[in-house]
Amino acid sequence: MCGIFGYIGPSADKARASRLCLDGLKKLEYRGYDSAGIAGILDGKIQSSKQVGKVALLEELLERSKVPTGATVAHTRWATHGAPSTGNAHPHFDTDKSLAIVHNGIIENFQGLKNQFQNGPFKTDTDSEVIAHLISRAYSGDLLKAVKEAVELLEGSFALAVVHQDHPDEIIVCAHESPLAIGKGDDECFIASDAHAFKGQNLQVAFLSHGEMARCSRDHVQVFNSRGKALDKPFLSLNLKDEILSKNGFDHYMLKEIHEQPQTLQQALDGRYSDEFGTAQFEELKFSAQKVKRILILGCGTSWHAGLLGASLFESLARISSQAEIASEFRYTNPIIDQHTLVIAISQSGETADTLAAVREAKAKGAKVIGMCNVSHSTLTRESDHVVFLRAGQEVSVCSTKAFTSQLITLALLALYFARQRHMSKEDGQAFLAQLKNLPLKVRQVLAHSKAIEKVAIKYSSFEDFFYLGRQYMYPTSLEASLKLKEISYLNAIAYPAGEMKHGPIALVGPALAVVALCGNQQTKEKMLSNLMEVKARSSPILVFASEGETLFDAVATDIIYLPSICDELASIPYSVALQLFAYFVAVEKKTDIDQPRNLAKSVTVE
């Protein structure tokens, strides 16, 4: 959510600052946004342009406008306070437009701060504008000092970049519970909320920690702690190579990423198992599973769904008491954690604000944390005790597909890793490993059913309401499947444990409600049949996903999609791929913005 990019460098090329900032914003588009803007110094004044919509529209506007040549900051906004509009778009200014700020995060006490100002200088509905007025009020020639005084009044999370007309050669930045990176090049300096926006530039990069500030010029960066003491901040070469994003002939990035899953699953497996010993192996982990008495998995959204399945695997295979918690709720509990608790924090981006806050809470109580992440150099990778990467590659579509299945297979490997250190025999480990290694093939077989899935998706796209039903491992799978449909088709889709239908939700069942039944677990298939009989008696159409050769559901199903059979513990992976395709094809029929659905962001960096 939201993206910051800033640049300061030589002014010989008049358009370089704005061009680089626009390129940086384009690399941050994956985060999700509704407006974009840019501001900097031109002839001793703040020059700015803002636009609702995509960065491309801002680029068109700049072609007809004056562009800043001095210190420049740019921003993509995902609306929190105030509707998407040109006025609410960043950057924001003080009354005299002597300075401009861009802000990621949320200022929780903004209303109280606004009340301190008389004569109502505010022109937007945002929480961010108050920061500009606070800095302006504190300014008396030293911009760093003014920013420091202003941020000391702020409550919430923020990453901030500030330019001032009196200081055309500097950008002041600060960070508090929101990521910000600084890149130093040859006589130029870059600022970004995600270091991967620096791809293609040969830079030395540093990450601001909580409460740190920096004065950035083209040839020097000074970093200070929250008390104003100068720090010797290490700058590292991250070797971030530029990537040319392509759909490779697919209509959408989401469809391309669905089809990449046989490869990404294989990448997650490679080098992480031993056939001889029937176990998984992680060079990143240097501790004994014997000391782990409890596993706590933290995540939000799709990552929480993966955590639910992971917790079941840890209990079933490794016999370790395990639970998955929604990170945004966990931080407000008083969790029972000790030195024998292992926390696994899952975040595709590594920047999910609620997950990071939960990790800090867990570490404060003495837990060791494994970060499971898809993005190197992210905040989660820096704050975890150990890191296990998903190896899924960049996921462009906001709707997560390949990252989710990579989370599942990595959790399964971890469960095997712990189980073999405890009670699981080598023979049982080898049998489970054989099933894991077969997953890329199983997913290829699912993708071969795309036409059949597209056909039923077109049929069911006329429904406005869906129930997704599953039992055992299929229940968390149904949670994820229903989320995919909601995210990209904007249809009402609710997931339930099938056995809970008769405890209330069955009141909604009828001809206008489509039921999607995930029947991939052998242990519960007879129970699923009984639940679906109850649905059929009330005239809801039933779309069943079941294993090839299964005839149990023929009499109850309106339509059936047959998928390759696999053990119950791993069925969630091929079934998730099938349901990703179903959601995709429904969304195609609904003609929605599949890769960047409304109101959603790839990286949720605010609470």
matplotlib code that plots the C-alpha trace (Angstrom):
import matplotlib.pyplot as plt

x = [0.0, 1.3, 4.8, 7.5, 10.2, 12.7, 15.7, 18.4, 21.3, 23.1, 20.8, 22.4, 19.7, 16.6, 14.1, 16.2, 14.7, 11.1, 11.9, 13.6, 10.8, 8.2, 10.2, 10.5, 6.7, 6.1, 8.2, 6.0, 2.7, 2.3, 1.6, -1.8, -2.8, -5.5, -3.6, -0.1, 1.9, 5.3, 6.9, 10.3, 12.2, 12.2, 13.7, 13.5, 9.8, 7.9, 6.7, 4.1, 1.7, -0.9, -3.4, -6.1, -5.5, -2.4, 1.1, 0.8, -1.7, 0.7, 3.3, 1.0, 0.3, 4.1, 4.6, 2.5, 3.8, 7.0, 9.1, 11.2, 15.0, 16.2, 15.3, 12.2, 9.8, 7.0, 4.2, 1.4, -1.5, -3.9, -6.7, -7.2, -8.4, -10.3, -11.6, -9.3, -9.0, -6.5, -6.6, -6.1, -3.3, 0.3, 2.5, 0.9, 2.0, 2.1, 0.0, 2.6, 3.6, 7.2, 7.6, 6.2, 5.8, 5.0, 3.9, 3.3, 1.4, -1.4, -1.2, -3.5, -3.7, -4.1, -7.4, -6.0, -3.0, -5.3, -7.2, -4.1, -4.2, -6.5, -8.1, -8.4, -5.4, -6.3, -7.3, -7.6, -9.3, -6.1, -4.3, -1.0, -1.5, -1.1, 2.5, 3.3, 1.8, 3.6, 7.0, 6.2, 5.3, 8.6, 10.8, 13.3, 16.0, 17.0, 14.8, 16.1, 15.4, 11.9, 11.1, 12.4, 10.2, 7.1, 7.5, 7.9, 4.3, 3.0, 1.4, 1.0, 3.2, 5.0, 7.7, 8.2, 10.2, 10.3, 11.6, 11.7, 12.2, 15.1, 16.9, 16.9, 19.8, 18.4, 15.7, 14.9, 13.5, 12.4, 10.8, 8.7, 7.2, 7.1, 9.9, 12.2, 15.4, 18.1, 20.3, 23.7, 25.0, 27.6, 26.8, 23.1, 20.8, 17.6, 14.8, 12.2, 9.7, 10.9, 14.5, 13.4, 12.3, 16.1, 16.4, 18.6, 20.6, 24.1, 23.6, 24.7, 21.6, 20.7, 17.4, 16.2, 15.2, 12.4, 12.8, 15.8, 16.1, 18.4, 19.5, 20.1, 22.1, 23.4, 26.9, 26.3, 23.8, 23.7, 21.7, 20.5, 18.7, 15.5, 17.5, 19.4, 22.7, 24.6, 24.9, 27.4, 24.8, 26.1, 25.4, 25.3, 25.3, 22.1, 22.9, 19.3, 19.1, 16.4, 13.7, 11.6, 8.1, 6.1, 2.9, 4.6, 1.5, -1.0, -3.9, -3.1, -0.2, -2.5, -3.0, 0.7, 1.5, -1.1, 0.7, 4.1, 3.2, 4.8, 8.1, 7.8, 6.8, 9.9, 12.0, 10.7, 11.7, 15.1, 18.0, 15.7, 15.3, 17.2, 15.8, 18.3, 17.1, 13.5, 13.7, 13.7, 16.8, 17.1, 20.6, 19.0, 17.8, 20.4, 18.3, 16.8, 13.1, 13.3, 13.3, 10.1, 7.1, 4.7, 4.5, 2.6, 2.0, 1.3, -0.1, -2.8, -5.2, -3.8, -0.8, -3.1, -4.9, -1.5, -0.8, -4.0, -2.9, 0.6, -0.6, -2.5, 0.6, 2.8, 0.4, -0.4, 3.2, 5.5, 3.0, 3.8, 1.0, 0.4, -2.0, -2.3, -3.3, -4.5, -1.6, -3.8, -5.7, -2.7, -1.0, -4.0, -4.0, -1.8, -0.3, 1.3, 4.8, 8.1, 11.5, 10.0, 7.6, 8.6, 6.9, 6.6, 5.7, 4.4, 4.3, 4.7, 6.1, 7.8, 6.3, 2.8, 2.3, 0.2, 2.5, 5.5, 3.8, 2.9, 6.5, 7.8, 5.3, 6.4, 10.1, 9.5, 8.1, 11.1, 10.0, 12.4, 11.0, 11.3, 10.3, 8.8, 9.0, 9.2, 11.2, 14.8, 15.9, 12.4, 11.7, 10.6, 13.8, 15.8, 13.8, 13.4, 15.9, 15.9, 14.5, 13.1, 12.5, 9.6, 11.5, 8.4, 9.8, 8.2, 4.4, 2.9, -0.8, -2.3, -4.2, -1.7, -1.4, 2.0, 3.2, 0.4, 1.2, 4.9, 4.0, 2.1, 4.9, 7.5, 5.4, 5.0, 8.8, 9.2, 6.7, 8.6, 11.9, 10.5, 8.8, 11.9, 13.8, 11.1, 9.2, 8.6, 10.4, 12.7, 10.2, 7.3, 9.4, 10.4, 6.7, 5.7, 8.6, 7.6, 4.2, 5.8, 8.1, 5.1, 3.3, 4.7, 3.4, 0.0, -0.3, 0.5, -2.3, -4.7, -3.6, -4.5, -8.1, -8.3, -10.9, -13.3, -12.8, -13.4, -16.6, -18.1, -16.8, -18.8, -21.9, -21.6, -20.5, -24.2, -24.5, -24.0, -23.6, -21.4, -20.8, -17.4, -17.5, -14.8, -13.7, -10.4, -7.6, -10.2, -11.8, -8.8, -8.5, -12.1, -11.2, -8.5, -10.6, -13.5, -11.0, -9.8, -13.3, -14.1, -10.8, -11.1, -14.8, -16.3, -18.8, -20.1, -18.3, -18.2, -16.4, -17.6, -16.6, -19.2, -20.3, -21.3, -23.8, -26.7, -25.8, -27.2, -25.8, -28.1, -30.9, -29.3, -29.3, -31.6, -31.7, -30.0, -26.9, -24.1, -22.2, -18.6, -17.7, -14.0, -14.0, -10.3, -9.9, -10.5, -10.9, -14.0, -15.6, -18.6, -19.3, -19.0, -21.6, -24.1, -23.6, -24.1, -27.3, -28.6, -27.8, -29.2, -32.5, -32.8, -32.2, -28.8, -26.6, -23.5, -20.1, -17.9, -14.1, -13.2, -10.4, -10.3, -12.1, -14.3, -18.0, -19.4, -20.6, -22.1, -25.7, -25.5, -23.4, -24.8, -21.3, -18.0, -14.4, -12.1, -8.6, -5.5, -5.6, -3.0, -2.7, -5.0, -2.2, -1.1, -4.4, -4.8, -2.1, -3.7, -7.1, -6.1, -4.7, -8.0, -10.0, -7.6, -8.5, -12.2, -12.0, -9.9, -12.4, -15.4, -13.6, -12.9, -16.7, -17.4, -14.8, -13.1, -9.5, -8.0, -4.4, -5.2, -8.6, -10.4, -9.5, -6.7, -3.0, -0.3, 1.7, -0.5, 1.8, -0.8, -2.9]
y = [0.0, 3.4, 3.8, 6.5, 7.2, 10.1, 11.3, 13.9, 14.2, 16.3, 18.8, 18.8, 16.5, 18.6, 15.7, 13.1, 13.6, 13.2, 10.4, 8.3, 9.0, 7.9, 4.7, 4.1, 4.5, 2.0, -0.5, 0.1, -0.3, -3.8, -2.5, -1.2, 2.5, 4.9, 8.1, 9.3, 12.6, 14.2, 17.3, 18.9, 22.1, 24.2, 27.7, 28.0, 27.0, 23.8, 22.4, 19.6, 17.4, 15.0, 12.7, 10.2, 6.8, 5.1, 6.3, 6.4, 9.2, 11.2, 10.6, 12.1, 15.1, 15.7, 15.8, 19.0, 20.5, 21.9, 19.2, 19.7, 19.5, 19.6, 17.3, 15.4, 13.1, 11.0, 8.8, 6.3, 6.6, 3.8, 5.7, 5.4, 8.9, 10.6, 9.3, 9.0, 12.5, 14.8, 16.9, 13.9, 12.5, 13.0, 15.1, 17.4, 21.0, 23.6, 26.8, 28.7, 25.6, 26.1, 22.3, 19.0, 15.7, 12.2, 9.7, 6.0, 4.7, 6.1, 9.0, 7.9, 11.2, 13.4, 14.9, 16.1, 17.6, 19.3, 20.8, 22.7, 24.8, 27.8, 29.3, 25.8, 25.7, 22.1, 21.5, 17.7, 14.9, 13.0, 12.3, 13.1, 16.8, 17.7, 16.5, 19.3, 22.0, 20.7, 20.8, 24.3, 25.5, 24.2, 25.4, 28.2, 27.4, 23.8, 21.4, 18.3, 19.9, 20.9, 17.3, 15.9, 18.2, 17.3, 13.5, 13.5, 14.6, 11.8, 8.6, 5.7, 4.3, 6.4, 6.6, 10.2, 12.1, 15.9, 18.6, 22.3, 25.2, 26.6, 23.3, 22.4, 19.9, 17.8, 15.4, 14.6, 11.2, 9.3, 5.9, 4.6, 1.1, 1.6, 0.6, 3.1, 2.5, 4.9, 4.1, 5.9, 6.0, 8.0, 11.6, 10.8, 9.5, 7.5, 7.0, 4.2, 2.4, -0.8, -1.4, -3.4, -0.1, 0.5, -2.4, -1.4, 1.1, 0.3, 1.5, 1.0, 0.6, 1.1, 0.6, 3.0, 1.4, 2.6, 6.2, 6.9, 9.9, 10.9, 14.0, 13.0, 14.9, 13.7, 13.0, 12.4, 10.7, 11.5, 9.1, 9.9, 8.0, 9.2, 11.4, 13.1, 11.3, 10.6, 6.9, 5.0, 3.3, 0.4, 0.6, -2.7, -3.8, -5.7, -6.7, -5.9, -6.7, -5.0, -7.4, -6.9, -7.9, -9.8, -11.7, -14.2, -14.3, -14.7, -12.3, -11.4, -11.8, -13.8, -16.5, -16.5, -16.9, -19.7, -21.6, -21.0, -23.1, -26.4, -24.5, -22.6, -25.7, -27.4, -24.4, -24.6, -28.2, -28.1, -28.8, -29.1, -32.9, -36.1, -39.2, -41.4, -40.2, -39.5, -36.0, -32.3, -30.2, -26.4, -25.0, -21.8, -23.5, -24.3, -25.5, -28.8, -29.5, -31.5, -28.3, -27.0, -27.6, -25.3, -23.7, -20.5, -19.4, -15.8, -14.3, -12.3, -13.1, -15.8, -16.2, -17.0, -19.6, -21.2, -21.1, -23.0, -25.8, -25.7, -26.0, -29.1, -30.6, -29.9, -31.5, -34.5, -35.3, -33.8, -34.1, -30.6, -28.5, -25.9, -23.1, -20.3, -16.8, -13.9, -11.4, -8.4, -10.0, -11.7, -8.4, -7.4, -10.7, -11.6, -14.7, -17.5, -17.7, -18.9, -20.1, -23.4, -21.6, -21.3, -18.6, -18.9, -15.5, -15.7, -12.7, -12.8, -9.3, -9.3, -5.8, -6.7, -4.2, -6.4, -9.4, -7.3, -5.9, -9.5, -10.6, -7.8, -8.8, -12.4, -11.6, -9.3, -12.3, -14.5, -16.5, -17.4, -16.4, -18.0, -15.6, -17.2, -14.7, -14.3, -11.0, -10.6, -7.6, -7.0, -5.9, -9.5, -10.9, -8.4, -8.8, -12.6, -15.0, -17.3, -16.8, -19.4, -18.0, -19.2, -19.0, -18.2, -15.3, -11.9, -12.1, -9.2, -9.8, -8.5, -11.8, -14.3, -17.6, -19.1, -17.5, -19.3, -22.8, -22.1, -21.3, -24.6, -26.8, -25.0, -25.6, -29.3, -29.5, -27.9, -30.3, -33.2, -31.7, -31.5, -34.9, -36.8, -35.2, -36.5, -39.7, -40.2, -43.3, -43.0, -45.2, -42.9, -39.9, -41.3, -42.0, -38.5, -37.1, -39.0, -37.4, -33.9, -34.5, -35.5, -32.2, -30.3, -33.1, -33.1, -29.4, -29.8, -32.3, -29.7, -27.1, -29.6, -29.3, -25.6, -25.8, -27.9, -25.4, -22.5, -24.1, -24.4, -21.0, -19.4, -21.3, -20.3, -16.7, -15.7, -16.3, -13.5, -15.6, -18.6, -21.0, -22.9, -26.0, -28.3, -30.5, -31.2, -29.9, -28.8, -26.2, -23.8, -24.6, -23.4, -20.2, -19.4, -20.4, -18.1, -15.3, -15.6, -15.3, -12.3, -10.5, -10.5, -11.0, -8.9, -11.6, -12.7, -15.9, -17.4, -20.5, -22.8, -26.1, -28.4, -29.8, -26.4, -25.7, -27.1, -24.8, -21.7, -21.1, -23.6, -21.0, -19.3, -22.3, -22.2, -22.0, -18.6, -19.8, -21.7, -24.2, -25.1, -28.4, -29.3, -33.1, -33.8, -35.6, -39.3, -39.4, -37.1, -37.9, -39.7, -36.9, -34.4, -36.4, -36.2, -32.4, -32.0, -34.1, -31.5, -28.8, -30.7, -31.2, -27.4, -27.0, -25.2, -26.1, -27.9, -27.8, -30.6, -30.8, -34.4, -37.0, -38.8, -42.1, -41.0, -41.8, -41.1, -37.6, -38.4, -38.4, -35.2, -33.0, -30.6, -30.4, -32.2, -31.3, -34.3, -33.6, -35.9, -37.9, -37.3, -37.8, -35.8, -33.7, -32.3, -32.2, -28.5, -27.6, -29.0, -28.1, -24.5, -24.3, -25.5, -23.0, -20.2, -21.0, -21.1, -17.6, -16.3, -17.5, -16.1, -12.7, -12.8, -13.2, -10.3, -8.2, -6.9, -5.6, -9.0, -8.0, -4.9, -5.4, -2.4, -1.4, -4.0, -3.7, -6.3, -5.2, -4.2, -1.8, -0.1, -1.5]
z = [0.0, -1.0, -2.5, -2.0, -4.4, -4.3, -6.2, -6.0, -8.4, -11.0, -12.8, -16.2, -17.5, -16.7, -17.0, -15.1, -11.7, -12.8, -15.2, -12.5, -10.0, -12.6, -13.3, -9.5, -9.1, -11.9, -10.0, -7.0, -8.8, -7.6, -4.1, -5.2, -5.4, -6.7, -7.4, -8.0, -7.6, -7.8, -6.3, -6.3, -6.6, -9.8, -9.8, -6.0, -5.8, -5.2, -8.5, -8.3, -10.4, -9.1, -10.9, -10.0, -11.6, -12.9, -13.0, -16.8, -16.5, -14.3, -16.9, -19.6, -17.3, -16.8, -20.6, -20.6, -17.4, -15.9, -14.2, -11.1, -11.5, -7.9, -5.0, -6.1, -4.3, -5.8, -4.4, -5.2, -2.8, -1.5, 0.1, 3.9, 5.0, 2.3, -1.0, -4.1, -5.6, -7.0, -3.8, -1.5, -3.6, -2.4, -2.2, 0.4, 1.2, 3.8, 3.4, 1.5, -0.5, 0.6, 1.3, 0.1, 1.9, 0.9, 3.6, 3.9, 6.9, 9.1, 11.6, 14.4, 16.3, 13.2, 14.3, 17.6, 15.8, 13.3, 16.2, 17.2, 14.1, 13.9, 10.7, 9.1, 6.8, 5.7, 2.1, 2.1, 3.9, 4.6, 7.9, 6.0, 5.3, 9.0, 8.8, 6.3, 8.5, 11.6, 9.8, 8.5, 12.0, 13.4, 10.5, 11.2, 8.7, 9.7, 7.8, 9.6, 13.0, 11.9, 10.7, 13.9, 16.0, 13.9, 13.9, 17.7, 17.8, 15.6, 16.7, 14.3, 11.5, 8.9, 6.4, 5.3, 2.7, 2.7, 0.3, 0.9, -1.5, 0.7, 0.4, -3.3, -2.8, 0.1, 1.0, 4.6, 5.3, 8.4, 9.3, 12.2, 11.8, 8.0, 5.6, 3.9, 2.0, 0.8, -2.2, -2.8, -6.4, -8.3, -7.3, -6.8, -4.1, -4.2, -1.7, -1.9, 0.3, -1.3, -2.2, -5.2, -6.8, -7.2, -9.7, -12.6, -10.6, -9.2, -5.6, -2.1, 0.0, 3.7, 5.5, 8.1, 11.4, 13.7, 14.7, 12.4, 10.2, 7.4, 5.5, 1.9, -0.7, -3.9, -2.5, 1.2, 3.5, 7.2, 9.4, 12.9, 15.6, 17.3, 19.8, 16.9, 17.4, 14.2, 13.2, 11.2, 9.0, 6.9, 3.2, 1.3, -2.3, -2.9, -6.6, -7.6, -11.3, -13.4, -14.5, -17.6, -16.7, -19.3, -19.4, -21.8, -24.0, -21.2, -21.0, -17.3, -14.9, -12.6, -15.3, -16.1, -12.4, -12.0, -14.9, -13.3, -10.3, -11.4, -11.8, -8.5, -6.5, -7.9, -7.0, -3.4, -3.3, -4.9, -2.5, 0.5, 0.8, 1.2, -0.5, 1.4, 4.8, 3.9, 5.3, 4.5, 5.0, 5.6, 5.8, 7.2, 10.4, 13.1, 16.0, 17.2, 16.8, 20.0, 22.0, 20.3, 22.4, 20.5, 17.1, 16.5, 12.9, 12.2, 9.0, 7.3, 4.5, 2.2, 4.5, 7.4, 5.3, 4.6, 8.3, 9.1, 6.8, 8.1, 11.7, 10.8, 9.2, 12.1, 14.5, 12.2, 11.1, 13.8, 16.7, 17.9, 19.4, 16.7, 15.9, 13.3, 14.4, 12.4, 13.0, 13.2, 16.1, 17.8, 18.8, 21.0, 23.0, 25.8, 24.2, 26.2, 24.8, 26.2, 25.1, 23.8, 21.4, 17.8, 15.8, 12.0, 10.5, 6.9, 4.6, 0.8, 0.7, 4.1, 4.7, 6.1, 8.9, 11.2, 10.8, 11.6, 14.7, 15.8, 15.3, 17.5, 20.2, 20.0, 20.1, 23.1, 24.9, 24.1, 21.1, 18.2, 14.8, 11.4, 8.7, 5.6, 2.8, -0.9, -1.0, 0.0, 2.0, 3.3, 6.9, 7.9, 6.7, 8.7, 11.9, 12.0, 13.7, 10.7, 7.2, 4.8, 1.3, -0.8, -4.1, -6.0, -8.0, -8.3, -8.1, -10.0, -9.7, -6.5, -6.1, -4.7, -6.5, -6.8, -3.5, -1.7, -3.0, -2.4, 1.2, 1.5, 0.1, 2.2, 5.3, 4.4, 4.1, 7.5, 9.0, 7.5, 8.8, 12.4, 12.2, 11.2, 14.1, 16.4, 15.9, 12.2, 10.7, 7.7, 5.7, 6.4, 5.7, 2.3, 1.5, 2.3, 0.4, -2.7, -2.5, -2.2, -5.1, -7.2, -6.7, -9.7, -11.9, -10.2, -10.8, -14.4, -14.6, -13.0, -15.5, -18.3, -17.0, -17.7, -20.4, -18.2, -15.4, -17.7, -18.9, -15.4, -14.4, -17.3, -16.1, -12.5, -13.2, -13.3, -9.5, -7.1, -3.9, -3.2, -0.4, -0.4, 1.7, 2.9, 5.8, 7.4, 5.1, 2.6, 5.0, 5.0, 1.3, 0.9, 2.8, 0.3, -2.7, -1.6, -1.0, -4.6, -6.0, -3.8, -4.6, -8.4, -9.3, -6.5, -5.8, -2.3, -1.5, 2.0, 3.2, 5.9, 7.4, 5.8, 9.1, 10.3, 7.6, 9.7, 12.6, 10.9, 7.4, 5.8, 6.2, 3.2, 1.0, -2.0, -5.8, -5.9, -3.9, -5.7, -3.5, -4.4, -2.6, -2.1, -1.7, -1.9, 1.4, 1.6, 5.3, 5.3, 1.9, 3.4, 5.8, 2.9, 1.0, 3.8, 4.0, 0.3, 0.4, 2.8, 0.3, -2.6, -0.8, -0.7, -4.4, -4.5, -7.5, -6.4, -8.1, -6.8, -7.1, -6.4, -7.1, -10.4, -10.3, -7.4, -8.0, -4.6, -5.5, -8.9, -7.6, -5.6, -7.9, -10.5, -12.0, -11.2, -11.9, -11.4, -10.2, -9.7, -6.5, -3.8, -0.1, 2.1, 3.7, 0.3, -1.6, -0.8, -3.4, -6.6, -5.4, -4.7, -8.3, -9.7, -7.6, -8.7, -12.3, -11.4, -9.8, -12.7, -15.4, -13.4, -13.2, -16.9, -17.5, -15.1, -16.9, -13.8, -13.4, -12.6, -11.9, -9.9, -8.4, -6.8, -3.3, -2.9, -2.5, -3.0, 0.1, 3.1, 4.9, 7.1, 9.9]

ax = plt.figure().add_subplot(projection="3d")
ax.plot(x, y, z, "-o")
ax.set_aspect("equal")
plt.show()
